[in-house]
Amino acid sequence: MTDKKTVIKHIPYAVYKVDLPILGKKHQGKVRDSYQIGDPSASSGQRKRVIVTTDRQSAFDRVLGFIPFKGQVLTKLSAFWFEKTKDIIANHFISVVDPNVMVARNAEVIPIEMVVRGYITGVTDTSIWSSYEKGERIIYGIKFPDYLKKNQKLSKPVVTPTTKAEKGHDERLTEKEILTRKIVSPKIWQQMKKAALAVFARGQRIAGKAGMILVDTKYEFGLDEKGKLMLVDEVHTPDSSRYWVKATYQQRLSKGIEPESYDKEPMRIWFKEHGYKGEGEPPKMPPGFIAKISLLYQGIYEKITGKKFVPDTAVNVNKRIMNNLKKAGIA
């Protein structure tokens, strides 16, 4: 792990944009940019994707700033989790060719984000706690009991899907809506639910052994050229998941104190405390706070994998990525 001083020094060099025109047209998401490579006339199964994970930081369905080394953490941690869960369901991961770049199998991405929740928490409008606090008891088509308090563990994990919006806000979905709108077939939907819950259970066990609680997470799925379901995007990163410190969770819950987090929830809370929940111009994060979030991300990587996080501190990231793509025979 680096230190606060190093992170602040690298704020001007955060990876906010990477252009690789040699690979063709770029598809830009909130955090990841991807390029489809291979012969366009070949079957989709013979094509691959180069996925660049930037340091762009999103929350409330908006890009709110940049966190140095974040993209490297997400790339390495996703690779770790793809390997740890590939026996449960196939995934798109092939290799990491640069600290910020993953090569993956091509897939037709299903426009549903599968959010699995083991606890009732959150500050965004799509979180179940936001609705529960307002008095709702049937949320995402699921009935919740009356006695729950914030950050409490649920009797069993629940799947609360949303739409997958490249821009704007994700919207809640229920199982009935997914099937009525024929977003996926009933067979694929059942496979998605089963896989999401199984991968989440595996994640909770591994996190638990590392002294952490995997609270909730988001999965994305796609179909390969034969229509087979596979896990895509990222897995159990601090961007897509909440992680709490296991040792202090119960004590803090009993006192009504927010759990110790190793994810982007402290950032969501910071923005909310500064009057921002996704509308209008967001406040600018100060350097010290940016460093805090970066160190949290680095910290969860080290706790989960048991390995020291050593970031690549190159200033010209575009050049480094191009050199590594050439070494890998991609560019």
Number of C-alpha atoms within 10 A of each C-alpha: 16 16 11 17 11 12 24 21 13 17 17 12 19 23 25 18 16 16 14 17 9 10 16 12 13 16 11 14 15 18 19 20 20 22 20 21 19 17 11 10 8 9 10 18 13 14 18 19 21 23 22 27 27 27 26 22 20 17 18 20 17 19 16 20 17 23 29 29 28 26 27 25 28 27 23 20 23 22 18 16 20 24 13 14 19 15 10 16 17 17 24 24 22 15 13 18 17 21 21 25 25 22 23 21 21 23 24 15 17 16 16 23 22 22 22 22 25 22 23 21 21 19 16 19 16 19 17 23 22 17 18 20 12 8 10 14 16 13 18 20 14 12 10 16 9 10 6 15 15 18 21 16 15 14 9 8 17 18 22 22 23 21 16 18 15 13 11 11 16 18 14 19 18 16 17 11 13 18 13 12 9 11 14 16 13 14 8 15 17 13 14 23 17 14 21 24 18 15 24 25 15 16 22 20 14 18 23 16 12 17 15 25 23 26 23 24 24 24 23 20 23 22 19 19 15 8 11 11 23 24 26 24 19 22 26 25 24 24 23 17 21 24 24 21 19 18 12 13 19 15 11 14 15 9 8 12 13 14 17 17 21 27 24 23 21 17 19 19 16 15 20 15 10 12 12 16 19 19 10 7 8 16 13 11 16 9 15 13 16 20 24 18 22 27 23 19 28 26 18 25 24 18 17 19 16 10 10 13 20 13 15 13 14 11 13 10 19 14 13 16 21 17 15 16 17 12 11 12 8 16 14
